[in-house]
Amino acid sequence: MPIRRKRSFVLALAAVGSVLFAPSARAGKVYWVQSFEDRIQRANLDGSGPQVLPTFVFDPIAIAVDPAGGKFYFIQSFDDNVPRADLNGANLQVVLAPPQVLNPVAIAVDSVGGKLYCAQSSDDTIVRANLNGTAAETVVTPPTSLNLKALAVDSTAGKVYWAENPANNIRRA
């Protein structure tokens, strides 16, 4: 059984690549999740000083950083919540939960616009909410199932980008 879990981790890394990492130049750190190690880590941008954050997590699958607000947001594979914590891992709280979001798979933060974007696999839509979780709304509803895997926001251009698997498409709205 441990071998199967390890193989799944490798496949997850290959499938989502940089989704597991959330660089934040303003915070001077890079944040990442280690799904099967059940932890969130950070390090300096040059890779020095890695540390495990004290936030309790179980099988985290995605992370996004809001350096302006001093928070990071993440998704765990076993529940439908989107929690956030301070950049040091303290003050954990849930900001999105059902019915606002179901089966979240990817997240992105728009620090400039003060919004959190969340792709959900339950209906392959993208939901947007304020960074505190209020005013959740669906902003992208594709005509067909897209199997969303990654999400990014370009605040300046006012665009949201997402990756689809297995179609290997990147789209924007």
C-alpha positions as CSV (number, residue, x, y, z in Angstrom):
1,M,0.0,0.0,0.0
2,P,2.7,2.6,0.7
3,I,4.2,2.0,-2.7
4,R,0.9,2.8,-4.4
5,R,0.6,6.0,-2.4
6,K,4.1,7.0,-3.4
7,R,3.4,6.4,-7.1
8,S,0.2,8.5,-6.8
9,F,2.3,11.3,-5.4
10,V,4.7,11.2,-8.3
11,L,1.8,11.2,-10.8
12,A,0.2,14.2,-9.0
13,L,3.5,16.1,-9.3
14,A,3.8,15.3,-13.0
15,A,0.1,16.2,-13.6
16,V,0.0,19.5,-11.8
17,G,3.6,20.6,-11.7
18,S,3.9,24.1,-10.3
19,V,0.4,24.1,-8.9
20,L,2.0,22.7,-5.8
21,F,4.2,25.8,-5.4
22,A,3.2,29.4,-4.6
23,P,6.0,31.9,-5.0
24,S,5.6,35.2,-3.3
25,A,8.4,37.7,-3.9
26,R,6.8,40.2,-1.6
27,A,6.8,37.7,1.2
28,G,10.4,36.7,0.3
29,K,9.4,33.0,0.4
30,V,8.2,30.2,-1.7
31,Y,5.4,28.0,-0.3
32,W,4.6,24.4,-1.3
33,V,2.5,21.5,-0.2
34,Q,3.7,17.9,0.3
35,S,0.6,15.9,-0.1
36,F,1.6,12.5,1.3
37,E,3.8,14.1,3.9
38,D,0.8,16.0,5.2
39,R,2.5,19.3,5.5
40,I,3.0,22.8,4.1
41,Q,6.5,24.1,3.8
42,R,8.2,27.4,2.9
43,A,11.7,28.5,2.1
44,N,13.6,31.6,1.1
45,L,13.4,32.4,-2.6
46,D,17.0,31.0,-3.1
47,G,15.9,27.7,-1.4
48,S,17.7,28.3,1.8
49,G,16.0,28.0,5.2
50,P,13.3,25.5,4.5
51,Q,10.8,25.0,7.3
52,V,7.6,23.0,7.9
53,L,4.8,25.3,9.0
54,P,2.8,24.3,12.1
55,T,-0.5,24.3,10.3
56,F,-2.2,20.9,10.7
57,V,-3.1,19.6,7.2
58,F,-4.0,16.2,5.7
59,D,-3.1,15.5,2.1
60,P,-2.9,19.1,0.9
61,I,-3.2,19.4,-2.9
62,A,-2.9,23.1,-3.8
63,I,-1.7,26.4,-2.2
64,A,-2.0,30.1,-3.1
65,V,-0.3,33.0,-1.3
66,D,-1.6,36.5,-0.6
67,P,1.5,38.4,0.5
68,A,-0.4,41.7,0.7
69,G,-2.9,40.2,3.1
70,G,-0.2,38.1,4.9
71,K,-2.1,34.8,4.3
72,F,-1.9,31.6,2.4
73,Y,-4.9,29.5,1.2
74,F,-4.9,25.8,0.6
75,I,-7.0,22.8,-0.4
76,Q,-6.9,19.3,1.2
77,S,-8.0,16.3,-0.8
78,F,-10.4,14.9,1.8
79,D,-12.8,17.8,2.3
80,D,-14.6,20.6,0.5
81,N,-13.2,23.5,2.6
82,V,-10.7,26.1,1.6
83,P,-8.8,27.2,4.8
84,R,-6.3,30.0,5.2
85,A,-3.6,30.8,7.7
86,D,-1.1,33.5,8.4
87,L,2.2,33.3,6.4
88,N,3.8,31.7,9.4
89,G,1.1,29.0,9.6
90,A,-0.8,30.4,12.6
91,N,-4.4,31.4,12.9
92,L,-6.0,28.7,10.7
93,Q,-9.6,29.4,9.6
94,V,-12.0,28.1,6.9
95,V,-13.0,30.8,4.4
96,L,-14.9,28.8,1.9
97,A,-17.1,25.7,2.5
98,P,-20.1,24.0,1.0
99,P,-22.4,25.2,-0.5
100,Q,-20.0,28.0,-1.7
101,V,-17.6,25.5,-3.1
102,L,-17.7,21.7,-3.8
103,N,-14.7,19.5,-4.5
104,P,-12.1,22.2,-4.9
105,V,-9.0,21.2,-6.9
106,A,-7.1,24.4,-7.6
107,I,-6.9,27.9,-6.1
108,A,-5.4,31.3,-7.0
109,V,-5.3,34.6,-5.2
110,D,-5.8,38.1,-6.8
111,S,-4.2,40.3,-4.1
112,V,-4.8,43.4,-6.1
113,G,-8.5,42.8,-6.5
114,G,-8.9,41.1,-3.1
115,K,-10.4,37.9,-4.6
116,L,-9.9,34.2,-4.2
117,Y,-10.5,32.0,-7.2
118,C,-11.3,28.3,-6.8
119,A,-11.7,25.6,-9.5
120,Q,-14.0,22.8,-8.4
121,S,-14.3,19.4,-9.9
122,S,-17.9,18.8,-8.9
123,D,-19.2,20.8,-11.9
124,D,-15.9,22.1,-13.5
125,T,-16.7,25.7,-12.6
126,I,-14.6,28.5,-11.2
127,V,-15.9,30.3,-8.2
128,R,-14.7,33.7,-7.0
129,A,-15.1,35.2,-3.5
130,N,-13.6,37.9,-1.4
131,L,-10.5,36.9,0.4
132,N,-12.5,36.4,3.6
133,G,-14.9,34.0,1.8
134,T,-17.8,36.4,1.4
135,A,-19.7,37.1,-1.8
136,A,-18.9,33.8,-3.5
137,E,-20.1,33.6,-7.1
138,T,-19.5,31.4,-10.1
139,V,-17.5,33.3,-12.7
140,V,-16.7,30.6,-15.3
141,T,-19.1,27.9,-16.4
142,P,-17.8,25.9,-19.3
143,P,-20.2,24.3,-21.8
144,T,-18.6,20.8,-21.3
145,S,-16.7,19.1,-18.6
146,L,-13.1,20.2,-18.6
147,N,-11.5,18.4,-15.7
148,L,-9.8,21.5,-14.3
149,K,-6.4,21.0,-12.7
150,A,-4.6,24.4,-12.3
151,L,-5.6,28.0,-11.9
152,A,-3.9,31.4,-12.2
153,V,-5.0,35.0,-12.2
154,D,-3.6,38.0,-14.1
155,S,-4.9,41.0,-12.0
156,T,-3.5,43.6,-14.4
157,A,-5.2,42.1,-17.5
158,G,-8.3,41.0,-15.6
159,K,-8.0,37.4,-16.7
160,V,-8.3,34.1,-15.1
161,Y,-6.4,31.1,-16.7
162,W,-7.0,27.4,-16.1
163,A,-5.5,24.1,-17.2
164,E,-7.5,21.1,-18.3
165,N,-6.5,17.5,-18.1
166,P,-6.5,15.2,-20.0
167,A,-7.2,17.6,-22.9
168,N,-4.0,19.4,-22.1
169,N,-5.6,22.8,-22.8
170,I,-5.0,26.1,-21.2
171,R,-7.9,28.5,-21.4
172,R,-8.7,32.0,-20.1
173,A,-11.7,34.2,-19.4
